[in-house]
Amino acid sequence: MNRPERGRSPFPADLEILSGEVIPISTEVLLLQLFIGLSLGSIYVMMASGLSLIFGLMRVVNFAHGSFYMLGAYAFVFTLSLLGNFWICLIIGPIIVGLLGIFVEWSGIRPLYGTEEYNPLLLTLGLNYIFVDIIRILFGLGGIGSSVPEALDGMVNLGFMMFPKYRFFMIVAGAVVVILVWLFINKTNIGMVVRAGTKDNEMVQMLGINIKLVWRLIFGLGIALAALSGALIAPITGLVPEMGMFMVIEAFVVVVIGGMGSFMGSIVAGILVGEVIAITNLFFAQAGTVVIFVLMVIVLLATKAGLFGEG
Amino acid sequence: MKKRDAMSRSKSWTRRQFLKTAGATAVAVGGTTGFPTILKYALGETPIKLGAVCSMSGTMSILGQDMIDASMLAEEQINAKGGIIGRKLQILARDDAGNVGLSTTRTKELIEKDKVNFLAGANLGSTVIAQLEQVLPHKNVMYIANAMSDPITAVPAFSRRMFHSDITPYMMGQTIARYTAEKLGKRWYFLMADYAWGWQNYEAYAKVLAEYKGENLGISPHPLGTKDFSPYIGKIMAANPEVLIQIAPGFDQVNAFKQLREFGAFDKMKIVTGLYMPGTIWAVGWEVIADSTGGATFYWEAPETKEVSDAFWKKFNRPPTDDALSQYEAVREICSAVERAKSMDVEKLIKAMEGHKFKWAKTEEWWRPCDHQAIQDVYILEPKKPSGQFSKYDCFKIIERKGGEILARTCEDQGHKKDAKGNWIRYQ
């Protein structure tokens, strides 16, 4: 008996699959997509700048960054269920997770300073799975949800188009946070130590500054930024314990495009990646996921060390 | 020298002595250990083992856990009534996290190490294939797949030792597409998960749309597990369809709905979903899906389902999802086949199941002999404000119910052929 060829599609050959059809794109739609790219970019910027700060100063590749993003979303929704105030919880949630980050640095990463560089990487990779399982145990596998606060519900008229208020708030919040972090790094004494530490850790220590305390603070700040990204995304998406798994990969792509350890690189690359995803999806949705990896390859081939990296 | 020989001879064993002693020892040892084991077997204390490999973690976790819970409910009910042909049923649950490699390993362990008699489960077409590949070399194992998939019952994937309890994407798509074309509009745009299940659904919708002479405005395929759908929304708005057909499982569905509402899409078009995912909808609240239309394979408030729904609610404090129900039916059906065949012989079980009509938790279904698909009804639902016994869970109303073989792909479309004697040709 002749067996049919394995792998042959059981579907009729004449099935018409339309995916590359031309839909007329108006200026309004293009602008809408650009603003969507900005709102996506604001999340990438916060995630990547946290990663970049930690790597730039401490040379720690934090693979748990995605789970801190997830913890931020859960902490926000949990505190919101207790306190009921969106604005307070948007601050409290990331602070709680930032403190957890400080604890992780103190208890787990600090003992590994001076050992092989891959040790903190392996530790954070393990933590990633531990955090996901803890959330599964505490909140269940089913996930939880939240909603946009009344004040940010609906659309805002930007003059040239209508845009969801909450997405607009995400763009503004992202911009404010980035400016505050930039001011902290560039206009404060601690920021000066951070900048100096990025260049030469040993020299800073020789000046009598407790650089390890600064590292701890920056680790907490980087984690709080990831948690804030999670908290901001929580009202518009369902929360599942695994939500940070792919996000951390995307954040690393942004950091690599921007240049490892470059704060400015994270900002530019975050916005760039958001816009590239949004515009690609408008014209060729199938490539929406892979396009950022293609972009990363192109940038690396062209610059060797990312847009703002020091090769 | 002679003395030594005499002594050695006196201590040596004759064959008769050896047999006597060995026999006595065997009786003594057997009396305390071996015979009770044989007796246990005779008394039915050796269970019939059914392995269930489902996605209890990952994006399908709600559905996978529900399927395992439903299996446990079936096990409890069957054992409470004396088991199957005098033996207890034992469910062995395993998590594959929706991962093909893990699904293969877990299934192999269940068959080779735990010696299961049957397998039932899987959440994805790809994990069904992975599990089936492990089943095929073991001629004494039968498998009821539960993932929504068309190709798994089509040639060449089809195996005579596999039955498929869940509905297929094609059946679901045909039902919802016909209702949509007749009642909601004929200019469609598709937002769908870019994997086999999504495209299998699409095939059904595209065929119906062509039949109704409607307009296909385009598709936005998205990766499974998409959190932010905003990049797709500009194109949907630009297409300006009468109906947006949304096809995605799990949290993708509620995320898409949330963000479509955020961008005002619900005010500009009808939103239709191929299959409501109650588990995720309960997690985020019914408001997310308000004003939409979609499909389901059952409704727990319907008379035909209420008894099982109530039992599930009593045991797990929540109503079952459609995946739970089809898994429950899978377990009940294989056990029922053993009872009817009064045998564990695979050939007799296949004979007992092919063409058999059954009604466990839904309206009457039957196993189509050509591809072993459970032919069943599809419900069309609309969300409503929660009420009734199930509180927040009771958030749908039944709009229509369609059923019958006419909704399924034909046996010929599935690649099945008959031989000269009129019997279905089996390849594996």
Interface residues (C-beta under 8 A of the other chain):
Chain A: M1 R3 P4 E5 R6 G7 R8 S9 P10 F11 P12 L15 E16 I17 L18 S19 E21 I23 P24 I25 S26 V29 L30 L32 Q33 I36 G37 S39 L40 R136 L141 G142 G143 I144 G145 S147 V148 M155 M162 P164 Y166 R167 I233 I236 T237 G238 V240 E242 M243 F246 M247 I277 A278 T280 N281 L282 A285 Q286 G288 T289
Chain B: M56 S57 G58 T59 S61 I62 Q65 D150 P151 A154 V155 P156 A157 D194 W199 Y202 E203 A206 K207 A210 N216 L217 G218 I219 S220 P221 H222 P223 G225 K227 D228 S230 P231 Y232 I233 G234 K235 M237 A238 A239 F251 V254 N255 K258 Q259 E262 F263 G264 G279 T280 W282 A283 V284 G285 E287 V288 D413 Q414 G415 I425 Y427
